[in-house]
Structure formats: structure tokens, C-alpha cells
Amino acid sequence: MPTHFWRGHWQGRNAAGQVHQRAREVVRPTGGILRGFVPSRKNGRLVHHEGLLERDAITLFEAHHRVVQYREQPLTLQYPDGPRLRRYTPDFEVVLDTGKALLVEIKPVRSLQNPEVQHKLSCIAAHLERTGQPFVVLDSAVIRQEPRLTNLRQILQQTDYLMPTSTAVIVALRKRGHCFPMAYLEAQQALADMRLRPANLLLMGYLWCDLSIPFGPATELHLIEEKSHEWFCLSQAHGF
């Protein structure tokens, strides 16, 4: 049974996270990019996004049980591009339950086909590799994989603001664990007397379901038996 779990905190319906100052602020918003904020359980605050693709990436970060915390536009660094020194601000920094911190760039697939973008990302990746900083590019094909993205949105909507303690979950699974696998609706009924929701247990890494088929009341839930198990993967090379 896994020992890793969501470590964020929430005070009732109010966020209790640290204030985050983005490394790059948009002074004069231009173009058709839809900017906004979404509430984050893991960070205990509102997280800023620049564009709908970043908003979708946030959905994945919130749902992935190996992601402990993440920050938008966390820092600005300099990297060499031939004789020139350029500046770069990654879209996110993602911290995993192992303590590993990744810099993450979010890009549409069509953008990655641009030679200038390819060159820029190649220079950035080479520089970060030399400095030992893990770096990953998540494109729209990975982020918007369906029905996974829609399924995770539904699961997040059914999750309590307050996550149960790992002790409460372990006690509950000792009593009900032998009943799995079972349908989502049945799991709701089986865990209701212990005030637990199966959606929370999915996000905490105690349960998993097949995200390649539409999620619903009949979706079969399974126990995660090994800590290394990932019920969905964003970057196999980086372990999450």
C-alpha cells in the first residue's frame, strides 16, 4: 500500500497556501490568450494560467498523485544560444513526491513544428542538462489526451476540499479493501460510513481506474498495491 499522498492543506473553503510571486508578469496582455486563475488544492491558493492549454495542464497536476506541489512561472534563467545569452521563464515547476523538481514547458503540437521553437527548446534543454536540472516539454497531444482529461475533470469535481489523513484511508481500506475491485458507485456506498470519497482516494494514490474509457458510476476501481504504480503517466522518462 502506498505511503505517498497529497500533502497540501486547506482551511475549510479557504486556501492556506503560500503567496507565490511569478517570475514574469504580463504588463500588457495581447493576442487571443485566455488568462485567468484556478483554485489549487495542492498549493492552497489560486494558480495563474496563460491560455487554455496551461489550464488543462493544471488539471493533470492536480489529479496526479505523484505531484506534490507546482508553481507557475517559477523563475527566470539565462541560457547560451551560440554567442548570445538569452532569458527563459518556464511555464511551471513541478515537485514530485520523491522531492525531485522538474521545470515544465507547455506547448501546442503545432508550435513544436516551428524550427525556431525547436532550436530554442534544444538550447534550453542542453543548458539544463549540463546544470543537472530536469526539464520536460508537455505538448497538447499529451495534455489533451481523451477521454483521460475529461475523466480527470469529473473526478476532481467529486473530490472534497479537505483530503482525509493517510491513517484514515489505511484504516478504511483494511476494512473494505477486500471488496475491490468494485464500481465507483459501489465504492461511494462502501466508504460513506467512514466519510471518505473514492475520488479523494484516486487523487491520493490509493486507488486507480482505467482512464482510456469514459468515467462514470460503473467505472471499476482497483487498489494500488505498489508505491511505484502510476495510474496515468505524463512523462515516463521523469517518473510521473
N, C-alpha and C positions, 0 to 999 in steps of 0.2 A: 504494500500500500504506500502511496507517495507521501513524502513529508513536506514537499514544497506546496505552497498555497498562496493565495492573494494576500498581500501584506499592506495594502492601502488602508486608509481609515476614513470614516465618515461620522459626523456628529448629527444624528437624526437625519434631516434632509439638507443639512448644510455641509459644504465642503470644509475639510480640515487640513488641507494640504499647504505646502509652502508656496509662497509667491514666486513666480518664475518670470524673469525679465528676458525676453527674446534678444538674441544677438543682433538681429536685423529687424528693424521696424519699417513698415511700409508708410512713407510720409504722404505720398500722393498716389493712391490706388488708381490704376489704369487698366484698360482692357476689360475682357469679359470674365475675369476670375471672380468666383463667388467666395468671398472671405467671410469667416464667422467663427463662432465658438461652440464647442460641445462639452457637456459635463463629463468628467472622467472620475470613475470610482477609484481607479488605481492611483491617480495623482491627487485626488481630493480637491480638485479645482476645475475651472473651465480651461480647456485646451484650445488654442487658436489653430485654425486651419486656413490654408490658402488654396482654394479650389476644392471641387467635389472629390477628386481622387485622393487628396490628403485626408478628407473626412472619412472616406471609405477605409483608408489605411488605419485610421484611428479605431474604427470598428474592430479590425483584426487585432490590434494591440490590446484593446480592452478585453477581447474574448480569449486571447491566447494565454494558457495557464503558465507558460514559462516566462512571459513578460511581466516583470515586477513593477516597472515604472518606465516612463518615457517623457522626453521633453521636446518641444518643438523649437526649431532654430536654436540649438543649444550653445553654439559657439561659432566664431569666425576664425578660420585658419588661413595660412598662406601656403601655396604650393608652387613649385617651379614648372614653368612651361617654356622649355628651351632657355633662352637668355632672360626671360621675363619672370617676375614673381607676381602671381595672381592671388586674389582673395576668393574664399569659398565658404559659404554657410550651408551646412547640411540641413535637410528638412527636419530630421529627428535624431535624437539619441535614444536608443532602446537599451534598457538594462534587464538582463535575464536573471533567472533565479540562481544561476551559478556565480553571479557577480560580474559576469562579462558584459561590457558596454559596447554597443555597436553604433556606428554612425550610419544613418539610413537616408538614401536619396529616393524620392518618389518621382517616377517619370512615366508618361504615356508611352506606349509601344512606338507610336509614330515618331515621337521625339527622339527615341534612341536610334532611329534610322538616319538621323541627320549627322553627316560627317563631323561637323563642328562639335556637336554634343558628344559624339563618340570620343573625339580627341580630348575634350575637356575631362570627361569621366575617366578616361585612361590615365591621364596625368595625375588626377586626384587619387585614383586607386593605387598607382605606383608609389606616390608620395606616402600615403597612409600605410602601405605595406612596409615601406622602409622604416617607418616610425613605430610599427607594431600595433597600429590601430585598426581593428576590424571594421570593414566597410562593405555595405551591401546596397545594391540598387534593386528596388522592388518596382516592377513595371505594372501597367494596368492589367495585363493578362493574368498576372498572379493575384493582384489585389481584387480584381472584379470577377474572379472565378465563380461561376454559378453552377448549382444553387448554393454553394458554400456561403457567399456573402449574405444572401437573403436569409439563409438559415441562422447565421450568427446574429443578425439583427433581431430576429424573432426571439432567440434565446436570451439576448441582452435585455429585451423588453420584459421578459418574465423573471428577471433577476431582482432580488431585494437589494435596496441600497446598502443595508447592513449585511456584511458577509458573516456567516457563522464562524465560530472558532474551529480550529482543526480538531480539538478534543471532542467537540460536539458532533462533528462529522464522523470521526472514528468510532465513537460510541454508537451512533446511529447505524453505521454500516456493519458493526458487529452483530447488531440485532436483525438488520434487514438485508445484509449483503448476500446471503444465500438465495435471495429471491431474484437476483439479477442473473441474466439479462431480463428486462421487462420493459413494457411500453412506457412512454413518457407519462401518459395519464395515470397508469397504474402506479408509477413511481411517486407521482404527486400525492396520491392517496396513501401510499405506504409510509411516506415520510411526513405527512401532515401533522400527526400527533406529536412529532418531535420538532415542529415548527421549522422544517427545512424544506427548501425548494430544490428539485433536481437541476434547475437551471444554474443555481449557485454552485452546485457540486460539479457541473460541467466546466464552469469557468475556473474553479479551484483546482481542477486536475484530478478529481476522484472518479469521475465518470466520463465516458466518451460515447459518441454516436457517429453513424455514417453520414457525413456531410455531402456526399455525392448524390443523395436523393432528397427530395423535399422534406423539410422538417414538419412534424405535426404530432397530434396526440398519440398516434400509433408508432412513432419512431422508437426503435429499440435502443435502450440504454445499456451499456456494459460497464463493469468495474474496470478501472485502470489498475493493473496489478504491479506494474513496474514503474519506477520513478522516471526512467528514460523514455517512456511511452509518450508520443505526441499525437493527439487526435486530429490535428491538422498541422501542416508544415508550410512555412513561408520561405525559409532558406535552409535547406538541408546542410549546406556547407558550414553554416554557423550555428546549427543545433537548435533552431526554433521554427 
